[in-house]
Structures are given as C-alpha cells and as structure tokens.
Amino acid sequence: MDEKLISRKKPAYPITDALSSYLSKQGRNIKIPVFYDDLLRFQGAVEIFDTNDNDTLWISCYYAEHESEEIKLSLKQIYSILHADGSDSIIPYLNIDSIDFCTFGNTKPFRIKVRNILNDNYIFLYIKKADASRIYGLELEDILSPNHINFLVYKDTLIEEHISGIPGDTYITEHLHTISEQDKRALAKEFVKFNERCFVRLLADMRSYNYVVVITHDFDRKQYRIRAVDFDQQSYEGNPKVYKPQFLKENNPLVEMSLEVLAKKSIEQYKKEERSLLAKRATSEHKRLRHLIQCMRKDTISSPEKTKQLKTGLFKLTGDVRFKRAKNMGGLLKAALEFVIRNYKNENPFIIK
C-alpha cells in the first residue's frame, strides 16, 4: 500500500469535558504528581543504541540534581497509583533506573524503567501528551479485544503501562523463517483475527512496528497473540484499507504465510469467529461502550474529508445505509459495531431475541 495513504503527521486532539467525565467514571481520570511537560526539563541526554549499534531514536535523559530527586519520587508515586493502592508504602522499595525520551513519532513519549530493589524485577511506564484519539483507542482495546489495558489520564498527561511482546517487525525479520508448520498455522490464525478486529473497531496503521507478538507455551504447542501498541490512528484515516493490516506492505510476509498455510474456508471461519467474539464483548459491555461512543459522536477526531471518504468506502463494502447517515467518526464506529452485532444475532440460532 502507498504510504501516502497513511497520514505522516496526525494532529493531537484535546480531551473534551464529556470524555473527561467518562474517564472519571471508569477510574482512569486520577490526579497524578507529575506532568509530561515536567519531564521535558532534562539538562542533557545520551543516545541509546541497540546490541547491533543501531540508533534506537531513544535518548537517556538526566536532570539537574535539585530536580532529579523530586521527579523520581513523583514517578514512583505514579507507579503506586497505577499498580497498587496509591499509598507511599511501596515507594522505599522502588528505584527509577532510567528515564528515556523518544525522538521519533507523533507522541514523543517518555519511557520510565521502575525496578523493585527487593527482587530486581522491573517494568516500564510510558508518559505521553494526552490525545483523544489514542484514549478512545485504548478504551476500545480494553472493551473489544481479549487484552486488558491499564492507563491513567490527568489533564494533558497520559500514563500507560508497557505492553510486553516481540515487536512485529523484529519478529518478522528474526523469527518468522524459523518456526514450524504448526506454529505458522497458529500465527496465521491470529493474524487473520487481528486483521478483522482492527477493521471492525476502526484502528488504523497497524504496520509491523505498531504491534507486538506474544507467545505462550501450552503443553506441546505455542499460542500466539498479536497486540496493538499504537492507538494514535483510532478512527482517523479515510481509506478503509488502512484499517486492515493485510494491506500494509510491512505485513506482507505474514500475509503470504497465512495464504500459504490456511485454506480460504479456514480464513473465513476465523474472521467469523472474531466478529462473533467482538459482538459478544460489545454486548456484554454495552453500557460502557454506549457511553464511550456517545463521547466520540460529540467529538472531532478526524477531518471532514477523511470522514466522508471512510463513510463512502464502508457503505460500498457493506451496503448498509447507516454508514451513509453517520455524521462523524464516532457515528461510523457505532454503525460498524451495530452491523457486526446485528449479523451475529441474525446468524446465531441459539440467541434468544
């Protein structure tokens, strides 16, 4: 796919009062002791290289002595809020090993390494400028996918938990050619389901470096899950193909592998399975989902031109006039989910109507 179809620079959209109210109701909107802008006051930085001496586009930051202690204490408190009860009882057992800054991409996040000094275990946190698109994406991931997402928002600062896994581009380059036929089929199945999940919930730009591959050993086999890690392009682009990872050239090795190891009937079966799971999740969380979509329908998270293009494209694909009637991206997402839920209920003879 032509990269020009994906916006190189997406604007950040502010959090509306309605979205802020929703986040408060869900326990996401919590006062935190440090803001994104506070971390920008670093005095110097050192470039970070990978094991092959390639520039990672991350830099390790250091701060003036009088500010460093205060910032690190605030970061420990954020860890406590995100992972514990928010009290100071665990703070003496925490250490901030590093504060890194990403010089690439739209969000330019900070990556914080927090280590427990008692057992030497550590986790990463990310601190970013809050963007309504990304917050909608994170919430929809938590509601509609099999994955739990842990994040906090306060004013214009977003705190995210690290999502573990092998970056998709690394996995394709270093591991894909070494796996067994059984593993190829398992991974292909997951790629088909991931592809369908992104399309239905309108999450765009899942190029290989925007998701991770998670591997779980289960008796005599491995189970695969593909997890999105970048949610900036939630309901933003106009071309429907951008919402399907299969059409992004970086994913061509996965597409070719899937077509090689899966029969067409199997692909259709897995797509149907994923739509059924999405419909079930949307139905079981209908109150929360309805509230979130109400916020989206009152919000602006894309341009009128892109909205019109996507509206036309989805109508051509489905023939559903609800897409034509949608006024914005929130309306298009509502129509997409209703389309899937309606088909699931109509096709399932065991549903009590």
TORMI-960329 format. One line per 2 residues: number of its first residue (from 1); their letters; for each residue x, y, z of C-alpha. Coordinates in steps of 0.5 Angstrom, whole numbers, plus 500, padded with zeros to 3 digits. Example, Ala and Ser with C-alpha at 12.3 -4.5 7.8 and 13.67 -1.06 7.14 Angstrom:
1) AS) 525,491,516 ~ 527,498,514 $
***
This chain:
1) MD) 500,500,500 ~ 502,507,498 $
3) EK) 505,510,505 ~ 502,517,503 $
5) LI) 495,514,505 ~ 497,514,512 $
7) SR) 498,521,515 ~ 505,522,517 $
9) KK) 503,528,522 ~ 497,527,526 $
11) PA) 494,532,530 ~ 493,531,537 $
13) YP) 486,532,539 ~ 484,535,546 $
15) IT) 480,531,551 ~ 473,534,552 $
17) DA) 469,535,558 ~ 465,529,556 $
19) LS) 471,525,555 ~ 474,527,562 $
21) SY) 467,525,565 ~ 467,518,562 $
23) LS) 475,517,564 ~ 473,519,571 $
25) KQ) 467,514,572 ~ 472,509,569 $
27) GR) 477,511,575 ~ 482,513,569 $
29) NI) 482,520,571 ~ 486,521,577 $
31) KI) 491,526,580 ~ 498,525,579 $
33) PV) 504,528,582 ~ 508,530,575 $
35) FY) 506,532,568 ~ 509,531,561 $
37) DD) 512,538,561 ~ 516,537,568 $
39) LL) 520,531,564 ~ 522,536,559 $
41) RF) 526,540,563 ~ 532,535,563 $
43) QG) 539,538,563 ~ 542,533,558 $
45) AV) 542,526,554 ~ 546,521,552 $
47) EI) 544,517,545 ~ 541,510,546 $
49) FD) 544,504,541 ~ 542,497,541 $
51) TN) 546,491,541 ~ 548,492,534 $
53) DN) 550,499,535 ~ 544,502,531 $
55) DT) 541,508,534 ~ 534,507,537 $
57) LW) 532,514,537 ~ 531,514,544 $
59) IS) 536,518,549 ~ 537,517,556 $
61) CY) 536,524,560 ~ 539,526,566 $
63) YA) 536,532,570 ~ 539,538,575 $
65) EH) 541,535,582 ~ 535,539,585 $
67) ES) 530,537,581 ~ 532,530,580 $
69) EE) 530,527,587 ~ 523,531,586 $
71) IK) 522,528,579 ~ 524,521,581 $
73) LS) 520,521,587 ~ 514,523,583 $
75) LK) 515,517,578 ~ 515,512,584 $
77) QI) 508,515,586 ~ 505,514,579 $
79) YS) 507,507,579 ~ 504,506,586 $
81) IL) 498,509,583 ~ 498,505,577 $
83) HA) 500,498,580 ~ 498,499,588 $
85) DG) 493,503,592 ~ 497,509,591 $
87) SD) 500,510,598 ~ 507,511,600 $
89) SI) 508,504,603 ~ 512,501,597 $
91) IP) 516,507,595 ~ 522,506,599 $
93) YL) 523,499,595 ~ 523,502,588 $
95) NI) 528,505,584 ~ 528,509,578 $
97) DS) 533,506,574 ~ 532,511,567 $
99) ID) 528,516,564 ~ 529,515,557 $
101) FC) 526,520,551 ~ 523,518,544 $
103) TF) 525,523,539 ~ 521,520,533 $
105) GN) 514,519,532 ~ 508,524,534 $
107) TK) 507,523,541 ~ 515,523,543 $
109) PF) 514,519,550 ~ 518,518,556 $
111) RI) 520,511,558 ~ 521,510,565 $
113) KV) 524,504,568 ~ 522,502,575 $
115) RN) 525,497,579 ~ 524,493,585 $
117) IL) 530,493,589 ~ 528,487,594 $
119) ND) 527,482,588 ~ 530,486,582 $
121) NY) 524,486,578 ~ 523,492,573 $
123) IF) 517,494,569 ~ 517,500,564 $
125) LY) 512,506,564 ~ 510,511,559 $
127) IK) 509,518,560 ~ 506,522,554 $
129) KA) 502,528,552 ~ 494,526,552 $
131) DA) 491,525,545 ~ 484,524,545 $
133) SR) 485,519,539 ~ 489,515,543 $
135) IY) 485,515,549 ~ 479,513,545 $
137) GL) 484,507,542 ~ 486,505,549 $
139) EL) 479,504,552 ~ 476,501,546 $
141) ED) 482,496,546 ~ 480,494,553 $
143) IL) 473,493,552 ~ 473,490,545 $
145) SP) 480,486,545 ~ 482,480,549 $
147) NH) 487,485,552 ~ 487,489,559 $
149) IN) 490,496,558 ~ 492,500,564 $
151) FL) 493,507,564 ~ 491,514,567 $
153) VY) 490,521,565 ~ 490,527,568 $
155) KD) 489,534,564 ~ 494,534,559 $
157) TL) 498,528,561 ~ 497,520,559 $
159) IE) 501,515,563 ~ 501,508,560 $
161) EH) 503,501,562 ~ 508,498,558 $
163) IS) 505,492,553 ~ 510,486,553 $
165) GI) 512,482,547 ~ 516,482,541 $
167) PG) 516,488,536 ~ 512,486,530 $
169) DT) 518,488,525 ~ 523,484,530 $
171) YI) 519,478,530 ~ 518,478,522 $
173) TE) 526,479,521 ~ 529,475,526 $
175) HL) 524,469,528 ~ 519,468,522 $
177) HT) 523,464,518 ~ 525,459,524 $
179) IS) 518,457,526 ~ 515,450,525 $
181) EQ) 509,449,520 ~ 504,448,526 $
183) DK) 507,455,529 ~ 506,458,522 $
185) RA) 498,456,522 ~ 497,458,529 $
187) LA) 501,465,528 ~ 497,466,521 $
189) KE) 490,464,525 ~ 492,470,530 $
191) FV) 494,475,524 ~ 487,474,521 $
193) KF) 483,475,527 ~ 488,481,529 $
195) NE) 486,484,522 ~ 479,483,523 $
197) RC) 479,486,530 ~ 483,492,527 $
199) FV) 478,493,522 ~ 471,493,526 $
201) RL) 474,497,531 ~ 477,502,526 $
203) LA) 484,502,529 ~ 489,504,523 $
205) DM) 496,504,521 ~ 498,497,524 $
207) RS) 505,497,521 ~ 509,491,524 $
209) YN) 513,496,529 ~ 506,498,532 $
211) YV) 504,492,535 ~ 508,486,538 $
213) VV) 507,478,538 ~ 506,475,545 $
215) IT) 508,468,545 ~ 505,463,551 $
217) HD) 507,456,551 ~ 502,451,552 $
219) FD) 503,444,553 ~ 506,441,547 $
221) RK) 505,448,543 ~ 505,455,543 $
223) QY) 500,460,543 ~ 500,467,539 $
225) RI) 497,473,540 ~ 498,480,536 $
227) RA) 497,486,541 ~ 497,493,538 $
229) VD) 501,498,542 ~ 500,504,538 $
231) FD) 493,507,538 ~ 494,514,535 $
233) QQ) 490,513,529 ~ 484,510,532 $
235) SY) 478,513,527 ~ 482,518,524 $
237) EG) 484,516,517 ~ 480,516,511 $
239) NP) 482,510,507 ~ 478,503,509 $
241) KV) 484,499,507 ~ 489,503,512 $
243) YK) 484,499,518 ~ 486,493,515 $
245) PQ) 494,490,517 ~ 494,486,511 $
247) FL) 494,492,506 ~ 500,495,509 $
249) KE) 507,493,506 ~ 511,492,512 $
251) NN) 506,486,514 ~ 507,482,507 $
253) PL) 511,476,510 ~ 505,475,515 $
255) VE) 500,476,509 ~ 504,471,505 $
257) MS) 505,466,510 ~ 498,466,512 $
259) LE) 495,465,505 ~ 500,459,504 $
261) VL) 498,455,511 ~ 491,457,511 $
263) AK) 485,455,507 ~ 480,460,504 $
265) KS) 475,457,508 ~ 479,457,515 $
267) IE) 481,464,514 ~ 473,466,513 $
269) QY) 472,462,519 ~ 477,465,523 $
271) KK) 474,472,521 ~ 467,470,523 $
273) EE) 470,467,530 ~ 473,474,531 $
275) RS) 467,478,529 ~ 463,474,534 $
277) LL) 467,475,540 ~ 467,482,538 $
279) AK) 460,482,538 ~ 460,478,545 $
281) RA) 464,483,548 ~ 461,489,546 $
283) TS) 454,486,548 ~ 457,485,555 $
285) EH) 460,492,556 ~ 454,495,552 $
287) KR) 453,501,558 ~ 460,503,558 $
289) LR) 461,502,550 ~ 455,506,549 $
291) HL) 458,512,554 ~ 464,512,550 $
293) IQ) 461,512,543 ~ 457,518,546 $
295) CM) 463,522,547 ~ 466,520,541 $
297) RK) 460,522,537 ~ 460,529,540 $
299) DT) 468,530,539 ~ 472,531,533 $
301) IS) 478,526,532 ~ 479,527,524 $
303) SP) 478,532,519 ~ 471,532,515 $
305) EK) 475,530,508 ~ 477,523,512 $
307) TK) 470,522,515 ~ 467,523,508 $
309) QL) 472,518,505 ~ 471,513,510 $
311) KT) 464,514,510 ~ 463,512,503 $
313) GL) 468,507,503 ~ 465,503,508 $
315) FK) 458,504,505 ~ 461,501,499 $
317) LT) 463,495,503 ~ 457,493,506 $
319) GD) 451,497,503 ~ 449,499,510 $
321) VR) 446,506,510 ~ 447,507,517 $
323) FK) 455,509,515 ~ 452,514,510 $
325) RA) 448,517,515 ~ 454,518,520 $
327) KN) 456,525,521 ~ 463,524,524 $
329) MG) 468,518,526 ~ 464,516,533 $
331) GL) 458,515,528 ~ 462,511,524 $
333) LK) 464,507,529 ~ 457,506,532 $
335) AA) 455,504,525 ~ 461,499,525 $
337) LE) 459,495,531 ~ 452,495,530 $
339) FV) 453,492,524 ~ 457,486,527 $
341) IR) 452,485,533 ~ 446,485,528 $
343) NY) 449,480,524 ~ 452,476,529 $
345) KN) 445,476,532 ~ 441,474,526 $
347) EN) 446,468,524 ~ 446,465,531 $
349) PF) 440,461,532 ~ 441,460,540 $
351) II) 441,467,541 ~ 434,469,545 $
353) K) 431,475,542 $
***
